[in-house]
Amino acid sequence: MQINDLFNILHNSLESQNNGKKISLKDMSQRFGLSMRTYQDWKLGRAKPQAAATVMQMLGMLDDSEIIRTVRKINSLEE
């Protein structure tokens, strides 16, 4: 699986969670403090943030309940 596949899966999951309403590249990039071009390059596979693959591999090593606990902990740090 390529990094852009991961970004597309996550982007689509967020849209699905949003009742299927599309989320623009501009809106998504603003949520993460990125330029739209950077986010677009990640989704298209033109650029590959090195940490993304490692983060996904680390999450993949956890069981489901630990993934949820970890992601919630990370999200609480941003608030």
C-alpha positions as CSV (number, residue, x, y, z in Angstrom):
1,M,0.0,0.0,0.0
2,Q,1.3,3.4,-0.9
3,I,1.2,6.5,1.3
4,N,-1.3,8.2,-1.1
5,D,-3.6,5.2,-0.6
6,L,-3.6,5.8,3.1
7,F,-4.4,9.5,2.7
8,N,-7.2,8.7,0.3
9,I,-8.7,6.1,2.6
10,L,-8.6,8.5,5.6
11,H,-10.0,11.3,3.5
12,N,-12.9,9.1,2.3
13,S,-13.5,7.9,5.8
14,L,-13.8,11.5,7.1
15,E,-16.2,12.3,4.3
16,S,-18.2,9.2,5.1
17,Q,-18.4,10.2,8.8
18,N,-19.6,13.6,7.5
19,N,-22.7,11.9,6.1
20,G,-21.1,11.5,2.7
21,K,-20.6,15.3,2.3
22,K,-17.4,16.0,0.3
23,I,-14.6,17.7,2.1
24,S,-12.5,19.9,-0.2
25,L,-8.7,19.7,-0.4
26,K,-8.7,23.3,0.8
27,D,-10.8,22.6,3.8
28,M,-8.8,19.5,4.7
29,S,-5.5,21.2,4.3
30,Q,-6.7,24.1,6.5
31,R,-7.7,21.7,9.3
32,F,-4.1,20.5,9.4
33,G,-2.3,23.8,8.8
34,L,-1.0,22.7,5.5
35,S,-0.9,24.3,2.1
36,M,-3.5,22.9,-0.2
37,R,-0.7,22.0,-2.7
38,T,1.0,19.9,0.0
39,Y,-2.1,18.0,0.9
40,Q,-3.0,17.5,-2.8
41,D,0.5,16.1,-3.5
42,W,0.1,13.6,-0.6
43,K,-3.2,12.4,-1.9
44,L,-1.9,12.1,-5.5
45,G,1.4,10.4,-4.4
46,R,3.6,13.2,-5.7
47,A,5.0,13.7,-2.3
48,K,5.3,11.2,0.5
49,P,5.7,12.4,4.1
50,Q,8.1,9.9,5.6
51,A,6.5,9.9,9.1
52,A,3.1,8.9,7.7
53,A,4.1,5.4,6.8
54,T,5.8,4.8,10.2
55,V,2.8,6.2,12.1
56,M,0.4,3.9,10.2
57,Q,2.7,0.9,10.8
58,M,2.9,1.6,14.5
59,L,-0.9,1.9,14.7
60,G,-1.2,-1.3,12.8
61,M,0.7,-3.1,15.5
62,L,-1.9,-2.2,18.1
63,D,-5.1,-4.0,18.8
64,D,-8.4,-2.1,18.0
65,S,-9.1,-0.9,21.5
66,E,-5.6,0.4,21.9
67,I,-5.8,2.2,18.6
68,I,-8.9,4.0,19.7
69,R,-7.3,4.9,23.1
70,T,-4.2,6.2,21.4
71,V,-5.9,8.3,18.8
72,R,-8.2,9.8,21.5
73,K,-5.1,10.6,23.6
74,I,-3.4,12.3,20.6
75,N,-6.6,14.3,19.8
76,S,-6.8,15.5,23.4
77,L,-3.3,17.0,23.1
78,E,-4.5,19.2,20.3
79,E,-7.4,20.7,22.2
